[in-house]
Amino acid sequence: MTRMPHTRAAAHPRYDALLAEWNELLRRCQSAGPDDTPDPGPYGREVLERWAEPQRRYHTLDHLSEVLARATELTAYADDPDTVALAAWFHDAVYRPDRSENEERSADLARRALGEAGVDADRTAEVVRLVRLTVTHDPAPGDADGEVLCDADLAVLAGDPASYAAYAAAVRAEYAFVPDPDFRTGRADILRRLLDLPHLFRTPYGQEHWERTARRNLTTELELLEA
C-alpha cells in the first residue's frame, strides 16, 4: 500500500479503538506466524485515513464503525465473520462521489493490501468478491457472508427518524455538486429500486428487526422528494 500522511483520521473519537480492532482482525487473518508477517498498524492507519478524506459526508469513519458494529451483531449468520469484517473495512475504502467505480477500486485496494499484508489468496479473493457485491447488495441465495455484509451496510436505512434524516442529509451533502433537480430524480430512482426489492434485508434478523422501519423511512423520503 502507498503510505499516506496520517492526520485527519486520528482526530476521530474512535480512532484508537478502530485501529486496535483492525490490528486484532488482521493478525487473526494473516496466514503466517507473527514473526513472519508485516505489522498490521501501517495498513490500518492508511485504511482509516482513506475513510477520513474530506470529500466524504456519509461514507465516513462513522459509517465504517456502524457497518462493523452491525456485522458483529449479525455474526451468527456468517460463515466466516473475519472475512466479512475485512470486507467491511474495505467496502468503501476508495470513495469519490463523482465516480462510479468506487467499489471496484476498493476491491482492488483490498486485493493488493491484503496480499501484501500476509492474508492468504483464498481469503483475499473472498474479501474482493464481497466488496464487489456492495455494488448491487444482491447476494445469491445461500451466500451467508454476502447477506451479512449487505445487511450491515444497509442497516442505516432502519434508523429512527432523526438518524435517517441525518443520513439522508449527509448523502445530499456528499453530492452537493449535483443540481437539486437532478439529485431528486436520481435519488428517487434509487429509492424506488430499493422499495421494489422483495426484501431489503436477507438475514432473518434483518428482516425481523430492520425491514419494516427501513421501508417506512424510504417511503417517507421518496414522498418528500416527489412533493
N, C-alpha and C positions, 0 to 999 in steps of 0.2 A: 504494500500500500504506500502511496505517496504521503510523506509526512507533512502535516499541516500545523500552523501555529494554533495553540490551544488557549483560547481566550474567552469567547462568548459562552461556551457550554459550561465552563467552571462556575459561572455565576448562578446557575440553576440550583434551587434548593435541594434537589435530589441527585445532584451530580455525583457525589461521593458514593451514595447508595447504589446508583445505577452502574457506576464503574466497578464497584465490588461485585455486583450481581453478574456483570459481564465477565469479569475475571474468573469467577467460580464456574460459570457456564462453559467458557472456552476451555478451561483446564479439564473439565469432565469430558469434553468432546475431542480433545487432542489425542491422537492415536498413539503417540509415543510417551515415554515417561517424562516427568518434569525436567529432568536434566538434559533432555534431547529436543525440547520444543521451545519455540520462541515465547518470550514474556507476553502474556495477553494484554498487558497495560497499554502499550502504544496503539494497538489495534482498537481497543475500547475507546481510548481518548479521541482517535480520529473519527470513529463512527459517531460518538457523541457530538463532536464538533460539527459534523455534517448536519445532524438533526437540529443544530442551533443556528443555522445560516439565516441571514437577515431577511431573505425573501419569503420565509415561511411565516404563516399566521395560524394555520391549523395543523399542518404536518410538522409539529414541533416536538421538543423533548417531552412536553406534557402528553402528546398523543402517543409517543413511544412508550412512556411509562404506563399509560392507560391500557394499551394493547398487551403489554407484558403482564399486567395485572389480570386482565380478562382471560388471557391464555392460561395463566396459573389457575384461575377459577374453573377453567374447563379441562384441567389436566386429566381427569378421569376418562375423558372421551378420546384422548390422543393415544396413538400407538407409540410415538416417540416424542415425549414432551420437550426434550432438549433440542431436538431438531426443529420443532415448532418455534421454540424460543429464539433460536438462531435466525430463523426466517423472519420473526417479528422484528428483531434488531435491524435487519437489512431491508425490510419490505418497502420503505420509503427513504432509504439512506441517501439516495440520489433523488433530488426533487427540485424541479423548476416548473412553476405553474404555467409557463408559456411553452412547455414541451409536452409531447405525447408519449415519449419513450422512456419515461421515468422508471417504470417497473423493470424494463429490460436492462437499463443501465444499472439499476440497483442489483439485479440478479447477476450481472457481470461483475460488479464490485464484490458481491458475496463469493462468487467463484474464485476470483483472484485472491481475495484476502484470506478466505478460509483455507485454501490450498497452501498459501504461504505460511499460515499460522499453524499448520500441522494437523488439520482436520482431514480425515480420510476421504477418498474420492467419492465413495458411495453416499456418505452423509452430506458432503458438499453438493453433490448433484441433486439430492433431495431438497436441500435448502433452496437451491436455484429454482427448482420446479415450483416450490411453494411460493416463493416471491413472485414468480411469473403468474401464478394463479390469482394474485390480487388484482390483476387487470380486470377479470370478469367476476370474481367472487362466486364462481360456479363450479365447485368441486364435483367430481364424478361420484355417484353412489358408492359408498364403501370407502371413500378416501377420508379416513378419520382425521388425519393430520391436516388435510386441506380444509375440512369442515371446521376444525378448531381455530385455525389461523383466520379464516374468513369471518367466522362469527366474532372472534376477538376484535377484528378490525372494524366490523360494522356495529359493535355494541354501542358506540356513541349515539346511534340512531334511537336508542331506547332510554335516553336520559330524561330527567324531569324537564318540565317546560323551560325553566331558566337555563339549564345546562344545554338543552337542544338549541335554544335561541342563541346562546353564546357560540355554539358550534357553527350554526348557520352564518352568523356574523363573521366568524373567523374565515370560513370558506369564501365569503364575499370579499373580505379584505385581501385574501391571497390572490384573488382575481380582480383586483382594483383597476388593472389596465384594460379590462373588458368593459365596453359601454353598457350601461344598465339594461337597455332593451335586449341586447344580445345575451347578456348574462341571464336575464329572466327566462329567455327562450331555452337556452342550453340547460340551465338548472332544472327547469320544468320537465324537459325531456328525460333527464336523468331520474328525477323523482317518479315519473310515470313508469319508466322501465323497472325501477325497484318495486313499485306497487303492483306491477303486473306479474312479478315472480310468485310462484305457488307458495314459497317460503323465503323470507329474508334470511332466516337462520336455519342451520342444518342440524345442529346438535339438539338432543331432546331438551337440554337445559335452556338453550337459546330460544327454542320455540315456546317453551312454557313461560319463561320469565321475561323475555325481551320482545317477542314478536308483536303482541298487541299494542304495546306502548310505541314501538318503532313505527308501526303503520299509522297510528294516530298522529304522531309527530310529522311524518312525511306528508300525510293528507293535509294537515294544517298548513305546513309550509307551502304546499302546492296551491292551496286556496288563496293564500296571501300573494303568491306570485301572479296568480291569474286575476286577482281582484282589479 
